[in-house]
């Protein structure tokens, strides 16, 4: 590792654990997950100590540190149009608590501009968000599933629920998706038209004016669904408390960028496809979440590519 890489990782670990040891910070999570929780606190602590001493951790130690960091990334429920606060019994740093407290009202103001995309038969497919009164953005692969690969839609095939939160249940019903405006398979973006009457009074999300960089703090807002049998560990059932297909905000940070793509460590599951990645500072869109596996790697399209696609169509 280079000096810069070691320094970035140490700062990320310190932002996560603060003044606590890894073991102290993980106690609340361990109490929730129980015996299924991955082991590795000692290796993670050794990795952190080596980083402080400008030494390279071993691959096993690095992997353990990454797992422990990601286990502390919550996915907080929306209730009555508000986002839950960080749990009081977890050892989150004071800095993160302050930043989350500032983000919560901004994120809540956008609550009903981000919706769950379903087939009209009730199958949950992903997330979409308003970019104009009659337009939503989601992923190309969500459109592919919704259209059975035809990449064309008309009214009656799909709908979006903007108010699907944990409590109360969606009371205004779905808004019809009416057609495909444009899609981009390579970057995994789709722009869809919806019934403008159904989105009246909802504000379109704003794009940030710059791409994300490593260390930027973000939140992914969307609808994680139960997909533990396919690709995610079974202890996610305990972390998500069995509450799926409802709106959640998951804080985290950008861990790497590579041209058009940013990688982040927010807690996402299947169903988050098409979620907006929001800046924790401004609540503006800084990316479009497109894929991920819990505790492994999450990918998002950078906002410059997303903005160019949307504004050109």
C-alpha positions in Angstrom: 0.0 0.0 0.0 1.1 3.6 -0.6 1.3 6.1 2.2 -1.8 7.8 0.7 -3.8 4.6 0.6 -2.9 3.7 4.2 -3.8 7.2 5.3 -7.2 7.1 3.5 -8.1 3.8 5.0 -7.0 4.8 8.6 -9.2 8.0 8.3 -12.1 5.8 7.1 -11.6 3.5 10.1 -11.3 6.3 12.5 -14.5 7.9 11.2 -16.2 4.6 11.7 -14.9 3.6 15.2 -13.9 6.9 16.7 -12.1 6.6 19.9 -13.5 3.1 20.5 -11.7 -0.2 19.8 -13.2 -2.3 17.1 -14.5 -4.7 19.7 -16.2 -1.9 21.7 -17.8 -0.5 18.6 -19.0 -3.9 17.5 -20.7 -5.0 20.7 -24.2 -3.6 19.8 -24.0 -5.3 16.4 -22.8 -8.5 17.9 -25.8 -8.5 20.3 -28.2 -8.1 17.3 -26.6 -10.6 14.9 -25.5 -13.2 17.5 -23.5 -16.2 16.6 -23.9 -15.7 12.9 -21.9 -12.5 13.0 -18.6 -12.8 11.1 -15.5 -13.0 13.4 -12.5 -10.8 13.0 -12.4 -8.0 15.5 -8.9 -8.9 16.6 -7.6 -8.9 13.0 -9.4 -5.7 12.3 -7.8 -4.1 15.4 -4.4 -5.3 14.2 -5.0 -3.8 10.8 -5.9 -0.4 12.4 -2.8 -0.5 14.6 -0.5 -1.2 11.7 -2.0 1.6 9.7 -1.3 4.0 12.6 2.3 2.8 12.5 2.6 3.2 8.7 2.7 -0.5 8.2 0.8 -2.7 5.7 -1.8 -5.0 7.2 -2.0 -8.5 5.9 -4.7 -9.4 3.4 -6.7 -11.2 6.2 -6.4 -8.2 8.5 -7.5 -5.8 5.7 -10.5 -8.0 4.9 -11.5 -8.1 8.6 -11.3 -4.4 8.9 -13.5 -3.9 5.8 -16.1 -6.3 7.2 -16.2 -4.6 10.6 -16.6 -1.1 9.0 -19.4 -2.3 6.8 -21.2 -4.0 9.7 -21.6 -0.6 11.2 -23.4 0.9 8.2 -27.1 1.0 9.1 -30.1 1.2 6.8 -32.6 3.4 8.6 -36.4 3.3 8.1 -38.6 6.1 7.0 -41.7 6.5 9.3 -44.4 9.1 8.8 -42.2 10.9 6.3 -39.2 11.1 8.7 -35.9 9.2 8.8 -35.0 7.3 11.9 -32.1 8.6 13.9 -29.0 6.5 14.5 -29.5 3.9 17.2 -28.5 5.3 20.6 -27.0 2.1 21.8 -24.4 1.9 19.0 -21.0 3.5 19.2 -21.3 5.9 16.3 -18.9 8.8 16.3 -20.1 12.2 17.4 -19.2 13.6 14.0 -21.4 11.1 12.2 -24.3 11.7 14.6 -24.0 15.5 13.9 -23.9 15.0 10.2 -26.8 12.6 10.2 -28.8 15.0 12.4 -28.3 17.7 9.7 -29.1 15.4 6.9 -32.3 13.9 8.3 -34.6 16.9 7.6 -33.2 17.3 4.1 -33.6 13.6 3.4 -37.1 13.7 4.8 -38.1 16.6 2.5 -37.3 14.2 -0.5 -39.1 11.3 1.0 -42.0 11.2 -1.4 -40.0 11.9 -4.5 -38.3 8.5 -4.3 -40.4 5.4 -4.9 -40.6 1.6 -5.3 -41.0 0.3 -8.8 -43.4 -2.6 -9.1 -45.1 -4.6 -11.8 -48.9 -4.1 -11.9 -49.1 -7.6 -10.5 -47.3 -6.5 -7.4 -43.7 -7.8 -8.0 -41.1 -5.5 -6.4 -38.3 -4.7 -8.8 -36.3 -1.7 -7.7 -36.3 2.0 -6.9 -36.8 5.2 -9.0 -36.8 8.9 -8.3 -38.2 12.0 -9.8 -36.1 14.2 -12.0 -39.0 16.1 -13.5 -42.8 16.3 -12.8 -43.4 13.4 -15.2 -40.1 11.6 -15.3 -38.2 9.2 -13.1 -34.7 7.7 -13.3 -34.0 4.0 -12.5 -31.6 1.3 -13.8 -31.6 -0.2 -17.2 -31.8 -3.6 -15.6 -34.9 -2.6 -13.7 -36.5 -1.6 -17.0 -35.4 -4.8 -18.5 -37.2 -6.8 -15.8 -40.3 -4.6 -16.0 -40.6 -4.9 -19.8 -39.5 -8.6 -20.0 -36.5 -7.6 -22.1 -38.4 -5.6 -24.7 -37.2 -2.2 -23.3 -40.6 -0.8 -24.2 -43.5 0.1 -21.9 -47.1 1.4 -21.9 -49.5 2.2 -19.2 -50.6 -0.9 -17.3 -47.2 -2.7 -17.1 -45.5 -0.9 -14.2 -46.1 1.6 -11.4 -44.2 3.5 -8.7 -45.2 3.8 -5.1 -43.8 7.0 -3.7 -45.1 6.6 -0.2 -44.1 3.0 0.6 -42.6 3.4 4.0 -42.6 1.3 7.2 -45.4 3.2 8.8 -48.0 4.2 7.8 -48.5 2.0 4.7 -48.8 3.8 1.3 -52.2 5.5 1.4 -52.3 7.3 -2.0 -51.6 4.3 -4.1 -49.3 3.9 -7.1 -48.5 6.3 -10.0 -48.6 4.7 -13.4 -45.4 4.4 -15.5 -46.5 5.3 -19.1 -43.5 4.8 -21.4 -39.8 4.6 -21.9 -38.1 7.9 -22.8 -34.5 6.5 -23.1 -32.2 3.9 -21.7 -28.5 3.4 -21.6 -27.4 -0.2 -21.1 -23.7 0.4 -20.6 -24.1 2.7 -17.6 -27.3 1.0 -16.5 -29.6 4.1 -16.6 -33.2 4.4 -17.7 -35.4 7.4 -18.0 -39.1 6.7 -17.7 -42.3 8.8 -18.1 -44.9 8.6 -15.4 -48.4 10.0 -15.0 -47.8 13.6 -14.1 -51.1 13.9 -12.2 -50.0 11.3 -9.8 -46.8 13.1 -8.9 -48.3 16.5 -8.4 -46.8 18.3 -5.4 -43.6 16.2 -5.3 -40.3 17.9 -5.9 -37.8 16.6 -8.4 -34.4 15.7 -6.9 -31.5 18.1 -7.7 -28.2 17.0 -9.2 -25.0 18.1 -7.5 -22.5 20.0 -9.6 -19.5 17.8 -9.0 -18.7 14.1 -8.9 -17.9 12.2 -5.7 -14.4 11.6 -4.4 -13.0 9.0 -2.0 -14.1 9.8 1.6 -17.2 11.7 0.6 -20.1 10.9 3.0 -23.3 9.9 1.3 -26.7 8.1 1.9 -28.5 5.7 -0.5 -32.3 6.0 -0.3 -34.3 3.1 -1.7 -36.2 -0.1 -1.1 -34.0 -3.1 -0.1 -35.8 -6.3 -0.6 -35.3 -9.8 0.8 -32.7 -11.5 -1.3 -30.5 -13.2 1.2 -31.0 -16.6 -0.4 -29.4 -15.3 -3.6 -26.3 -13.4 -2.7 -26.3 -11.9 0.8 -25.5 -13.5 4.2 -28.3 -14.8 6.3 -27.5 -12.5 9.2 -28.8 -9.6 7.2 -32.3 -10.8 8.2 -31.4 -9.8 11.7 -29.8 -6.5 10.8 -32.8 -5.5 8.6 -35.2 -6.9 11.2 -37.3 -8.7 8.6 -38.6 -5.3 7.2 -38.2 -5.3 3.5 -39.6 -3.4 0.4 -40.0 -0.2 2.4 -38.1 3.1 2.1 -34.7 3.2 3.9 -31.8 5.6 4.1 -28.4 4.0 4.4 -25.4 6.3 5.3 -21.9 5.4 4.2 -19.0 6.8 2.2 -17.3 6.6 -1.2 -14.5 4.2 -0.9 -13.1 4.4 -4.5 -13.8 6.1 -7.8 -12.9 5.0 -11.3 -13.9 7.3 -14.1 -17.7 7.1 -14.6 -18.2 4.8 -11.6 -18.0 5.3 -7.8 -17.8 2.5 -5.2 -19.5 2.9 -1.8 -20.1 1.0 1.4 -23.7 1.8 2.2 -25.8 -1.2 3.3 -27.9 -2.1 0.2 -29.8 -5.2 -0.9 -31.6 -6.1 -4.1 -34.4 -3.6 -4.6 -32.0 -0.7 -4.1 -31.3 -0.8 -7.8 -32.1 2.7 -9.2 -31.7 4.4 -5.8 -30.3 7.9 -5.7 -27.0 8.4 -4.0 -27.3 11.6 -2.0 -24.6 13.9 -0.6 -24.8 13.9 3.2 -23.9 17.6 3.1 -26.4 18.8 0.5 -28.9 16.0 0.0 -28.4 16.5 -3.8 -27.9 13.5 -6.1 -24.3 12.6 -6.5 -24.9 9.2 -8.2 -27.2 6.4 -9.2 -26.8 3.1 -7.4 -26.7 0.3 -9.9 -25.4 -2.9 -8.2 -24.0 -4.3 -5.0 -23.7 -7.2 -2.6 -24.1 -6.6 1.1 -20.7 -6.0 2.8 -18.8 -6.5 -0.4 -19.0 -3.8 -3.1 -21.6 -1.3 -4.3 -21.4 0.5 -7.6 -23.0 3.9 -8.6 -22.9 5.9 -11.7 -21.3 9.3 -11.1 -23.6 12.3 -11.3 -21.9 13.9 -14.3 -22.8 11.0 -16.5 -26.3 10.8 -15.0 -26.9 14.5 -15.4 -25.7 14.5 -19.0 -28.0 11.5 -19.8 -31.1 13.0 -18.2 -30.7 16.6 -19.6 -30.0 15.3 -23.1 -33.3 13.5 -23.2 
